[in-house]
Amino acid sequence: MGKLTLHQLKKYKENGYLAPIDALSKKEAYDVRNEIEKIENKWPKQLDGLGRNYVHLISPVFDKVAHNSKILDAIESIIGKNILICGTTLFIKNPFEGEFVSFHQDATYIGLEPYNWVTAWIAITDSNEESGCMRMLPGSHKENLRNHNQKFDKNNLLTRGQTIENIEINKTHQVELKAGQMSLHHPKIIHGSGLNKSNDRRIGFVIQSYIGTNVDQVLGKMYVQLARGEDKFKYHENVHRVTKLMDKKDIQIRKKANEELSMIFYSGAKKIGKY
């Protein structure tokens, strides 16, 4: 893949997202799915709720994806050569269970400033209209942040069910990805996704997000890894890369990281959601 071309960068700057981009091989995508289902079977509940976050801190397979050099080349084109991984998330929609993601902007609740960061959404299984792929509102990243209602919907995969109302679907772009492909999106772009009406799971492995080392966390504490370059700012807690699946010490570090993340996600909220 390498660094993004000038044409790709122009499209990203104009639309606020870029897709599809080849990121993993089909085998690498299969290996991630296999790892997810291995953990689900052997360590039930470890990937439920808040456990869907910081997954790269408990598995070498997930760690390898987050540190993938081809992906980092593309990220460097957008945010520069000094790159931190500040989080990973699994977005899993099982067939016909009614799960969805409301239209929202990441920048409203993650607390990362300035906006020198980008989210990589990697399809582990095919993500299309039938399975509930993402939809982006192109150009919305150039506008001010919108008001979000906190609905706490039971089937919403977002923490508070944060929702921008009255988005015209016909103005959004459908982002279809084959397993192994990814999209990149800006912190301020309005996006969401619908129901999985297919016969298979729709699995997204999301690096949320790759941030420049100049990006601070204004709502709390983040556990990060240096992916490329150097970190002169030292704003965050730096953690080691994992070498063993579900190591007890790594599980404890992940637990602390998720506790801090929960406080960030629910800062100012009146109640706590599922994730």
Rosetta blueprint (number, residue, H / E / L):
1 M L
2 G L
3 K L
4 L L
5 T L
6 L H
7 H H
8 Q H
9 L H
10 K H
11 K H
12 Y H
13 K H
14 E H
15 N H
16 G L
17 Y E
18 L E
19 A E
20 P E
21 I E
22 D E
23 A L
24 L L
25 S L
26 K H
27 K H
28 E H
29 A H
30 Y H
31 D H
32 V H
33 R H
34 N H
35 E H
36 I H
37 E H
38 K H
39 I H
40 E H
41 N H
42 K H
43 W L
44 P L
45 K L
46 Q L
47 L L
48 D L
49 G H
50 L H
51 G H
52 R H
53 N E
54 Y L
55 V H
56 H H
57 L H
58 I L
59 S L
60 P H
61 V H
62 F H
63 D H
64 K H
65 V H
66 A H
67 H L
68 N L
69 S H
70 K H
71 I H
72 L H
73 D H
74 A H
75 I H
76 E H
77 S H
78 I H
79 I H
80 G L
81 K L
82 N L
83 I E
84 L E
85 I E
86 C L
87 G L
88 T E
89 T E
90 L E
91 F E
92 I E
93 K E
94 N L
95 P L
96 F L
97 E L
98 G L
99 E L
100 F E
101 V E
102 S E
103 F E
104 H E
105 Q L
106 D H
107 A H
108 T H
109 Y L
110 I L
111 G L
112 L E
113 E E
114 P L
115 Y L
116 N L
117 W E
118 V E
119 T E
120 A E
121 W E
122 I E
123 A E
124 I L
125 T L
126 D L
127 S E
128 N L
129 E L
130 E L
131 S L
132 G L
133 C L
134 M E
135 R E
136 M E
137 L E
138 P L
139 G L
140 S H
141 H H
142 K H
143 E L
144 N L
145 L L
146 R L
147 N L
148 H L
149 N E
150 Q E
151 K L
152 F L
153 D L
154 K L
155 N L
156 N E
157 L L
158 L L
159 T L
160 R L
161 G L
162 Q E
163 T E
164 I L
165 E L
166 N L
167 I L
168 E L
169 I H
170 N H
171 K H
172 T L
173 H E
174 Q E
175 V E
176 E L
177 L E
178 K L
179 A L
180 G L
181 Q E
182 M E
183 S E
184 L E
185 H E
186 H L
187 P L
188 K L
189 I L
190 I E
191 H E
192 G E
193 S E
194 G L
195 L L
196 N L
197 K L
198 S L
199 N L
200 D L
201 R L
202 R E
203 I E
204 G E
205 F E
206 V E
207 I E
208 Q E
209 S E
210 Y E
211 I E
212 G E
213 T L
214 N L
215 V L
216 D E
217 Q E
218 V L
219 L L
220 G L
221 K L
222 M L
223 Y E
224 V E
225 Q E
226 L E
227 A E
228 R E
229 G L
230 E L
231 D L
232 K L
233 F L
234 K L
235 Y L
236 H L
237 E E
238 N E
239 V L
240 H L
241 R L
242 V L
243 T L
244 K L
245 L L
246 M L
247 D L
248 K H
249 K H
250 D H
251 I H
252 Q H
253 I H
254 R H
255 K H
256 K H
257 A H
258 N H
259 E H
260 E H
261 L H
262 S H
263 M H
264 I H
265 F H
266 Y L
267 S L
268 G L
269 A L
270 K L
271 K L
272 I L
273 G L
274 K L
275 Y L
